[in-house]
Amino acid sequence: MPFDEVLRQSPIGMAVINFDGTYEALNEVYCNIYGYTKAQMLGHCFTMVFKPEARASVLELHQRFLKTGGILGGEWEVQRADGTVLHVISESAQVPGIDGTMRRLVYVTDITTRKKIERDLEASHLFVHSVLDALPAQICVLDEKGIILSANSAWINFLISNGGNPEILLKQTSYLDLCKPDAKVTNKGSLEAELFYEKLLEVLAGDNNYFEIEYPSHLPDERRWFIARVTRIPSAEPPRIIVSHDNVTALKVAQVELHESLTFTRKLINSMQDGFTVLERNGRALEVNPALCRMTGFMDTELLRSGAGFPYWPQDENDQLQALLQRVLQGAEGEIEVSLIRKNGTRFPANMTFSCVKDENGYPINYIATIKDITERKRMEDDVHRLAFYDPLTNLPNRRLLHDRIEQSIAAGKRSGNHAALLMIDLDNFKPLNDNFGHDVGDLLLIEVASRLRSCVREIDTVARFGGDEFVVIISELQSESGNSKNQVTVIAEKIRNALCTPYMLPIQYDGKPEYIEHRCSASIGVALFNSHNTTETQVMKWADKAMYQAKDDGRNLIRFYVAPSLQ
Ligand SMILES: Nc1nc2c(ncn2[C@@H]2O[C@H](COP(=O)(O)OP(=O)(O)OP(=O)(O)O)[C@@H](O)[C@H]2O)c(=O)[nH]1
């Protein structure tokens, strides 16, 4: 085939260039690569497709090639007619011209697209590597045999910090050699190391695509934990295995600290004397302590049952509980004294304190309640109250409470306009009983007198022990008219006098044996009838006392009235 025809039909760009560099012949493909017409190229120097600064050197290469032979080819960065840059690959051969001098036949292929792909690929590799290098996890990529193909900076640094040599990356090193249970770089000899090795073999063999394992890797002066994750990328051809190690020491330490703190908190809660519970807003208890179970009689499983809420709270006071919880949700501290109900139905007084736990956004999520059994405190309060206001022998109100009751009676009279009466009652000849049979027997008589006095009056009336063998009775709500009220009191006073005259059977010990003595006694009763006008407590007491002494003076076992001057 004539040379011109070869040029014409060639699928690759071809040109013939003489010694001084001018194109002697070229084909269409060649012209198209550079974006010129044949006419624009023929007779011109081939350096026209190079950047100006490269032209002299490429001409020199061309001429040296024609003079001395050798190889002239490779990849070039050149310019199209429109100034755009393109990459070509060329090969050259010497061919003789008609005049016998040598020409250069050059074959050119446009590789711009391939170059771009190569560049993009390189950029993508670089990107992937820089991402991997930026990750704190230690990552390396293995082939199916376990050979380390690449590793990120964290992995290399870890290798170095554990005494390894990063050059192993260049030496087709098998990861299996590094992580053998007895290898230096791993947590040598540990159970986790053996497990890791076994599992890695499975992934390399394609029997498993993923596993992760947490393992300790302590240094002499530092405790460390890692998580190893091994992933086989099945879509990769040939398959690749990614091994990553994450230092999870901080997390682990936090977990350990959290666990210790929770254990401590639980111990604290469990050792509390007071009941303690944490509830969700829907009423489900999340925590209850043994003290709460002890005081309520419910088992923890019963209290923790979904929706159980506060089963020891009295049903009829549920509204109060709901209102309290509502206040607590709004940020108030809620404290309440309530009579709680044990599982067996019995009650006990408790002091409950409520507060609520909020999440990081300030939204209330849980209630916390502490429950204090205040039975003992209440009993002590009652005792203190009793000691302060009641006579310990007869359980009757003492002088202090009597004082209040007289005040109340005067106030009630002011409101109603009714009369009231104060009876001062002193036993006659009490002393001889004490003297003959002892104080204990005298006490028995006083107790019996108290009981008889109580049985003579209504609930609303007061019977008090004034001291020694002296008692006071306040009769309230008599009629407003003084004559009528005097009649009413007379009946009651008479009833009292009779009751106290009735013989007493007092148990005594005689020669170590229980016996009874019959004792007869009487009482002198002074009555002060009063209404609210110009009356004070002291006055009323004085009047009754006076009347009582009158009764004594008149011979005992008598009732005498003191009529207030305002009523005379
Ligand atoms: N057993 C006993 N005796 C008491 C108690 N408090 C006071 N007494 C005694 O009660 C007696 C009261 O004395 P008086 O009221 O003067 O004696 P009385 O024999 O009743 O004489 P008249 O009142 O004049 O009839 C005294 O002997 C006190 O020691 C007590 O709590 N228990």
The ligand as a Gaussian input file, in Angstrom:
#p B3LYP/6-31G(d) Opt

LIG

0 1
 N      -51.646000       9.075000     146.693000
 C      -51.466000      10.326000     146.336000
 N      -51.610000      11.296000     147.245000
 C      -51.446000      12.582000     146.876000
 C      -51.118000      12.922000     145.558000
 N      -51.033000      14.281000     145.490000
 C      -51.298000      14.739000     146.751000
 N      -51.542000      13.720000     147.578000
 C      -51.887000      13.761000     148.970000
 O      -53.219000      14.200000     149.125000
 C      -53.401000      14.771000     150.381000
 C      -54.197000      16.030000     150.239000
 O      -54.252000      16.674000     151.411000
 P      -55.503000      17.414000     151.966000
 O      -56.474000      17.694000     150.861000
 O      -54.959000      18.560000     152.698000
 O      -56.053000      16.370000     152.986000
 P      -57.465000      15.811000     153.218000
 O      -57.233000      14.637000     154.060000
 O      -58.149000      15.492000     151.944000
 O      -58.221000      16.949000     153.983000
 P      -59.413000      17.807000     153.554000
 O      -59.228000      18.191000     152.158000
 O      -59.372000      18.965000     154.450000
 O      -60.604000      16.942000     153.715000
 C      -52.020000      14.927000     150.954000
 O      -51.746000      13.945000     151.913000
 C      -51.062000      14.689000     149.770000
 O      -49.829000      14.098000     150.118000
 C      -50.964000      11.884000     144.633000
 O      -50.672000      12.108000     143.472000
 N      -51.149000      10.621000     145.067000

